[in-house]
Amino acid sequence: YGVDSFAYICQSFENVFTIAVPAESPLRSINDLMTAARANPGKLTYGHAGVGTVPHLSVANLAYRTNVDFTAVAYRGEAPMLLDLIAGRVSFGSPSVGAIVGRNLRVLAVFADRRHPAFPEAPTFSELGMPSMPPGLNGLFAPKGTPPKVLATLERACERAVKSESFRAAAERLSQPIVYLNGKEFAARALTDYRYKGELIKALAIKVE
């Protein structure tokens, strides 16, 4: 599938990723992390949910655009990565906010354009003046070629659902920020995201394993 394989109905929420360290880590800020990485190229390891995933690309983008050297450790999903991160077997990780609320981890920063209510003390990379990958974009799609009237009906229903108290309560419980975009806006954002990640993957010569 490609970015143009679908009709876009709406974006309903964002899946925000972080840089997090074990609670006992001596790294207490992104500045500490970058200083340690520059002093010891390749010595800091980071866990991610798999090659080409948003958390992998978020840290790879940071390293590439700030000229630091981290050693990536790929896992088959977020759950096994979290076990090693909490145990301190990797220096840091890039887990999603929803997966780490209440766990024994310290969030150094979030890959988003606003602070996350679950970790209000953690700055955004934009605040720090550093490169940031957009959060995971989540919403509703339809098969390409779906009639415009059907898409319009689904879009209106999506907007009503996102504004409902039940949806807001569920999003808050799961630590997923609600960010609604209509179909046209969602399609434009997905295309921008696709192109940005595509250029990064080519620059870093990332290949499917």
C-alpha positions in Angstrom: 0.0 0.0 0.0 1.0 3.6 -0.6 -0.1 6.9 0.7 -2.5 7.3 -2.2 -4.1 3.8 -1.8 -6.9 5.1 0.4 -9.6 7.7 0.8 -9.1 9.7 4.0 -12.1 10.2 6.3 -10.6 11.9 9.4 -7.8 12.0 11.9 -9.1 11.3 15.4 -6.0 11.2 17.6 -2.2 11.2 17.8 0.0 8.5 19.2 2.8 10.4 20.8 6.3 8.9 21.2 8.9 9.8 23.8 12.5 9.5 24.7 12.5 7.7 28.1 15.1 6.3 30.4 15.0 4.0 33.4 14.1 5.8 36.6 17.6 5.2 38.0 19.4 6.5 34.9 21.9 9.3 35.4 20.5 10.9 32.2 18.0 13.5 33.5 17.5 15.7 30.4 17.9 15.6 26.7 21.0 17.8 27.1 22.5 15.0 29.3 21.7 12.5 26.6 23.2 14.5 23.8 26.3 15.3 25.8 26.8 11.6 26.7 26.3 10.6 23.1 28.9 13.1 21.8 31.4 12.0 24.4 30.9 8.3 23.7 29.9 7.9 20.0 27.9 4.7 19.5 28.0 3.7 23.2 24.4 4.7 24.0 21.9 2.1 22.9 18.2 2.7 22.3 15.3 0.3 21.9 12.5 0.7 19.4 9.5 -1.3 18.2 11.0 -2.3 14.9 12.9 -1.1 11.8 10.9 1.7 10.0 8.4 2.2 12.8 7.6 5.8 14.0 9.7 5.4 17.2 12.7 4.1 15.3 12.5 6.9 12.7 12.0 9.5 15.4 15.3 8.8 17.1 17.1 8.1 13.8 16.0 11.5 12.6 17.2 13.2 15.8 20.6 11.5 15.5 20.9 12.2 11.8 20.1 15.9 12.0 22.2 16.6 15.1 25.1 14.5 14.0 25.2 12.1 17.0 25.7 8.4 17.0 23.3 6.1 18.9 23.2 2.3 18.5 19.7 1.1 17.6 18.4 -2.1 19.1 15.3 -3.4 17.2 12.6 -5.4 18.9 9.5 -7.2 17.6 7.1 -4.7 19.0 6.9 -2.3 21.9 6.2 -4.7 24.7 9.6 -6.6 24.7 11.4 -3.3 24.2 9.8 -2.0 27.4 10.9 -5.0 29.4 14.6 -4.3 28.5 14.2 -0.5 28.9 12.8 -0.8 32.4 15.5 -3.3 33.4 18.2 -0.9 32.1 19.5 -3.2 29.4 19.3 -0.3 26.9 20.3 3.3 27.6 17.0 4.7 26.5 14.0 4.0 24.4 11.3 5.6 22.3 8.1 4.2 23.7 4.6 5.7 23.2 3.1 7.7 26.0 0.2 5.3 26.4 2.5 2.4 27.0 4.5 3.9 29.9 2.1 5.8 32.1 2.6 4.5 35.6 5.8 2.6 34.8 9.2 3.2 36.4 10.5 5.4 33.6 11.6 9.0 33.3 10.4 10.9 30.1 13.1 13.3 28.9 11.1 14.7 26.0 8.2 14.1 23.6 8.0 14.0 19.9 5.1 16.4 19.5 4.3 20.1 19.0 2.7 20.4 22.5 3.5 19.0 25.9 1.6 15.8 26.8 -0.8 16.1 29.8 0.4 12.7 31.1 4.0 14.1 31.4 3.6 17.9 31.6 7.2 18.3 32.9 8.7 16.8 29.8 9.5 19.3 27.1 8.8 18.9 23.4 11.7 18.7 21.0 10.3 21.8 19.3 10.7 23.7 22.6 14.3 22.5 22.8 15.0 23.7 19.3 15.7 20.2 18.1 14.4 18.2 15.2 11.2 16.3 15.9 9.3 13.6 14.0 5.5 14.1 14.0 3.5 11.7 16.2 1.8 8.7 14.9 -1.3 9.7 12.9 -4.4 7.8 13.6 -7.8 8.0 12.0 -10.3 6.5 9.6 -9.7 5.4 6.0 -11.9 4.0 3.3 -11.1 2.2 0.0 -9.9 4.4 -2.8 -12.9 5.2 -5.0 -15.5 5.4 -2.2 -18.2 7.8 -3.4 -17.8 11.4 -2.2 -21.3 11.4 -0.6 -20.4 8.4 1.5 -17.1 9.9 2.6 -18.8 13.1 3.6 -21.3 11.2 5.7 -18.5 9.2 7.4 -16.5 12.4 8.0 -19.5 14.1 9.7 -20.0 11.0 11.9 -16.3 11.0 12.8 -16.4 14.6 13.8 -19.4 14.0 16.1 -17.8 11.0 17.6 -14.5 12.8 18.3 -16.5 15.6 20.1 -18.4 13.1 22.2 -17.8 12.7 26.0 -17.3 9.0 25.7 -14.6 9.4 23.1 -12.9 12.1 25.1 -13.0 9.9 28.2 -11.5 6.9 26.4 -8.7 9.1 24.9 -7.9 10.5 28.3 -7.8 7.0 29.8 -5.4 5.8 27.1 -3.3 9.0 27.1 -4.0 9.6 23.4 -4.4 13.3 22.6 -7.4 14.1 20.5 -6.4 16.0 17.3 -9.2 16.1 14.8 -8.6 16.8 11.1 -11.2 16.5 8.4 -10.6 14.3 5.4 -8.8 16.8 3.2 -6.6 18.0 6.1 -5.8 14.4 7.1 -4.8 13.5 3.5 -2.5 16.5 3.3 -0.8 15.7 6.6 -0.4 12.1 5.7 1.3 13.1 2.4 3.7 15.5 4.1 4.5 12.8 6.7 5.0 10.2 4.0 7.4 12.4 2.0 9.4 13.4 5.1 9.9 9.9 6.2 10.7 8.7 2.7 13.5 11.2 2.4 14.9 10.2 5.8 14.8 6.5 4.9 16.7 7.1 1.7 19.2 9.3 3.5 19.9 6.7 6.1 19.7 3.8 3.6 17.2 2.0 5.9 16.1 -1.4 4.5 13.5 -3.9 5.4 15.0 -6.7 7.5 
